[in-house]
Amino acid sequence: MHPNPTFRGTTRDESLAFARQRGFGTLAVSSEGAPLLSHVPFLLSEDGGYADLHLVRSNPISRAAKGGLPARIAVSGADGYVSPDWYGLGPDQVPTWNYVAVHLTGRLLPLPQDALEPLLEAQSAFFEARLPKVPWTMDKMTEETRAKLLRMILPFRFEVERVDSTWKLGQNKPETARRAAAEAVGGGIGQELDALAQLMRVPPASD
């Protein structure tokens, strides 16, 4: 997380709501060499106490987590380059990158295999409900394909022990400068720039 406390004051509830809505992140665990990483959809509980997810059996994290192990899920949001010219504050400014990131730290535990199908149904229902169409459901699959899918993947629960976040949105600049940068960032470099611009205009609540 960014060391500047100005970017780390967003409430726990706001950060959890972001992670829950996003529902996708990078799962990381320690290993003897480089950390093991996997990009996973997840379903975060209403109280933020746990997230359910699944992994392919052949994933090295699946094998490493048979007895449970410490882990972290990094959830990224909108991000973009900010030119110092956009602030209108004179020459002594520097380029930066604004972004949103939430880290969930805790423990990854295997679930019984009979938890897999309900987990997959809940995950797909969560995302399908947000699309402008009749929701897809698992009963649209043939029994053969369904059985093959369920053999290939394993269910896990990630128990959340700590929530950290960085909402780096120019809060360290005067409001007029931050809003000026917000008006320019939408035409710049990054991801989800319209969402980033709106966040820069009205940063989320702080603790």
C-alpha positions as CSV (number, residue, x, y, z in Angstrom):
1,M,0.0,0.0,0.0
2,H,1.1,3.6,-0.7
3,P,2.9,5.0,2.4
4,N,1.1,8.4,2.3
5,P,-1.7,8.2,4.8
6,T,-3.6,10.8,2.7
7,F,-4.4,8.0,0.3
8,R,-5.2,5.3,2.9
9,G,-8.0,6.8,4.9
10,T,-10.9,5.3,2.9
11,T,-13.3,3.4,5.2
12,R,-13.1,-0.3,5.5
13,D,-16.7,-0.6,4.4
14,E,-16.1,1.4,1.3
15,S,-13.0,-0.7,0.4
16,L,-14.9,-3.9,1.0
17,A,-17.9,-2.7,-1.1
18,F,-15.4,-2.0,-3.9
19,A,-13.8,-5.4,-3.7
20,R,-17.2,-7.1,-3.5
21,Q,-18.5,-5.3,-6.6
22,R,-15.3,-6.0,-8.5
23,G,-15.3,-9.7,-7.7
24,F,-12.0,-10.3,-9.4
25,G,-8.4,-10.1,-8.1
26,T,-4.9,-11.6,-8.0
27,L,-4.5,-14.3,-5.4
28,A,-0.9,-14.5,-4.1
29,V,0.8,-17.0,-1.8
30,S,4.4,-17.4,-0.8
31,S,6.6,-20.1,-2.3
32,E,10.3,-21.2,-2.2
33,G,10.9,-19.2,-5.4
34,A,8.9,-16.3,-6.7
35,P,5.4,-15.9,-5.1
36,L,2.6,-17.9,-6.7
37,L,-0.1,-15.8,-8.4
38,S,-3.5,-16.7,-9.8
39,H,-6.1,-14.3,-11.3
40,V,-9.5,-15.4,-9.8
41,P,-13.1,-14.3,-9.6
42,F,-14.4,-14.5,-6.0
43,L,-17.6,-13.9,-4.1
44,L,-17.1,-11.7,-1.0
45,S,-19.5,-12.2,1.9
46,E,-21.8,-9.4,3.0
47,D,-19.8,-8.8,6.2
48,G,-16.5,-9.0,4.4
49,G,-15.3,-11.9,6.6
50,Y,-14.6,-14.4,3.8
51,A,-14.5,-14.8,0.0
52,D,-15.3,-18.0,-1.8
53,L,-13.4,-18.9,-5.0
54,H,-12.3,-21.9,-7.1
55,L,-9.1,-23.0,-8.7
56,V,-8.2,-25.5,-11.3
57,R,-6.8,-28.7,-9.7
58,S,-3.5,-28.4,-11.6
59,N,-2.9,-24.9,-10.3
60,P,0.2,-25.0,-8.0
61,I,-1.8,-22.9,-5.4
62,S,-4.4,-25.7,-5.2
63,R,-1.7,-28.2,-4.3
64,A,0.0,-25.8,-1.8
65,A,-3.3,-24.9,-0.1
66,K,-4.4,-28.5,0.8
67,G,-3.8,-27.8,4.5
68,G,-4.5,-24.1,4.3
69,L,-2.0,-21.3,4.0
70,P,-1.5,-17.5,4.4
71,A,-2.6,-15.6,1.3
72,R,-3.5,-12.2,-0.1
73,I,-6.0,-11.1,-2.8
74,A,-5.1,-7.8,-4.6
75,V,-8.1,-6.1,-6.2
76,S,-7.3,-3.4,-8.7
77,G,-9.6,-0.6,-9.9
78,A,-9.5,2.4,-12.2
79,D,-6.0,3.8,-12.8
80,G,-4.4,6.5,-15.0
81,Y,-1.4,8.7,-15.6
82,V,-1.6,12.3,-14.3
83,S,0.4,15.0,-16.1
84,P,1.7,17.8,-13.8
85,D,0.4,20.3,-16.4
86,W,-3.2,19.4,-15.5
87,Y,-3.1,20.9,-12.0
88,G,-2.5,24.5,-13.0
89,L,-0.2,24.9,-10.0
90,G,3.0,26.0,-11.7
91,P,6.4,24.4,-12.5
92,D,7.1,22.4,-9.3
93,Q,4.8,19.5,-9.9
94,V,5.7,16.0,-11.0
95,P,4.0,13.2,-13.0
96,T,2.2,10.6,-11.1
97,W,-0.2,7.6,-11.5
98,N,-3.6,7.6,-9.7
99,Y,-5.2,4.3,-8.9
100,V,-7.5,2.3,-6.6
101,A,-6.3,-0.9,-5.0
102,V,-7.6,-3.0,-2.1
103,H,-5.7,-5.9,-0.5
104,L,-7.4,-8.6,1.4
105,T,-5.0,-10.5,3.6
106,G,-5.9,-13.8,5.3
107,R,-5.9,-17.5,5.0
108,L,-6.8,-19.8,2.0
109,L,-8.6,-23.0,3.1
110,P,-9.9,-25.9,1.0
111,L,-13.6,-26.5,1.1
112,P,-15.3,-30.0,0.8
113,Q,-15.9,-31.0,-2.8
114,D,-19.6,-30.9,-2.4
115,A,-19.4,-27.1,-1.8
116,L,-18.2,-26.6,-5.3
117,E,-21.4,-26.7,-7.3
118,P,-23.3,-24.3,-4.9
119,L,-20.3,-22.0,-5.0
120,L,-20.2,-21.9,-8.8
121,E,-24.0,-21.3,-9.0
122,A,-23.7,-18.4,-6.5
123,Q,-20.8,-16.9,-8.4
124,S,-22.5,-17.0,-11.8
125,A,-25.8,-15.7,-10.4
126,F,-23.9,-12.7,-8.8
127,F,-22.4,-11.7,-12.1
128,E,-25.2,-12.7,-14.4
129,A,-27.7,-10.6,-12.4
130,R,-25.8,-7.5,-13.5
131,L,-26.1,-8.2,-17.2
132,P,-29.1,-7.0,-19.4
133,K,-30.3,-10.5,-20.3
134,V,-31.9,-13.6,-19.0
135,P,-29.3,-15.0,-16.5
136,W,-27.3,-18.1,-17.6
137,T,-27.5,-21.0,-15.1
138,M,-25.6,-24.2,-14.8
139,D,-28.6,-26.3,-15.7
140,K,-28.1,-25.1,-19.3
141,M,-25.1,-27.4,-19.5
142,T,-25.2,-31.1,-20.5
143,E,-24.6,-33.6,-17.6
144,E,-21.4,-34.7,-19.3
145,T,-20.0,-31.3,-19.6
146,R,-21.1,-30.4,-16.1
147,A,-19.5,-33.5,-14.6
148,K,-16.2,-32.8,-16.5
149,L,-16.2,-29.2,-15.2
150,L,-16.7,-30.3,-11.6
151,R,-13.9,-32.8,-11.8
152,M,-11.4,-30.1,-13.0
153,I,-11.7,-27.5,-10.3
154,L,-11.6,-27.3,-6.5
155,P,-13.5,-25.0,-4.1
156,F,-11.7,-22.7,-1.5
157,R,-12.6,-20.2,1.1
158,F,-10.4,-17.2,1.8
159,E,-10.8,-16.0,5.4
160,V,-10.3,-12.2,5.5
161,E,-8.2,-11.1,8.5
162,R,-7.1,-7.6,7.3
163,V,-8.2,-5.1,4.8
164,D,-5.8,-2.4,3.4
165,S,-6.5,0.0,0.6
166,T,-5.0,2.8,-1.4
167,W,-7.3,5.3,-3.1
168,K,-4.7,7.6,-4.7
169,L,-6.9,10.3,-6.3
170,G,-5.0,13.5,-5.9
171,Q,-6.3,14.2,-2.3
172,N,-2.9,15.7,-1.5
173,K,-3.6,18.6,-4.0
174,P,-5.9,21.6,-3.6
175,E,-9.5,20.7,-4.6
176,T,-9.4,23.0,-7.6
177,A,-6.2,21.4,-8.9
178,R,-7.5,17.9,-8.3
179,R,-10.7,18.7,-10.2
180,A,-8.8,20.2,-13.0
181,A,-6.7,17.0,-13.3
182,A,-9.9,15.0,-13.2
183,E,-11.3,16.9,-16.2
184,A,-8.1,16.0,-18.2
185,V,-7.5,12.4,-17.1
186,G,-10.4,11.0,-19.1
187,G,-8.6,11.6,-22.3
188,G,-5.3,10.2,-21.1
189,I,-3.5,6.9,-20.5
190,G,-4.8,4.2,-18.2
191,Q,-7.8,2.0,-17.5
192,E,-11.5,2.9,-16.8
193,L,-10.5,6.6,-17.1
194,D,-14.1,7.9,-16.8
195,A,-14.5,6.1,-13.5
196,L,-11.1,7.4,-12.3
197,A,-12.1,11.0,-13.2
198,Q,-15.3,10.7,-11.2
199,L,-13.5,9.4,-8.2
200,M,-11.0,12.2,-8.4
201,R,-13.8,14.7,-8.5
202,V,-15.4,13.2,-5.3
203,P,-13.0,10.9,-3.4
204,P,-14.7,8.3,-1.1
205,A,-15.3,8.9,2.6
206,S,-12.4,8.6,5.0
207,D,-12.2,7.0,8.4
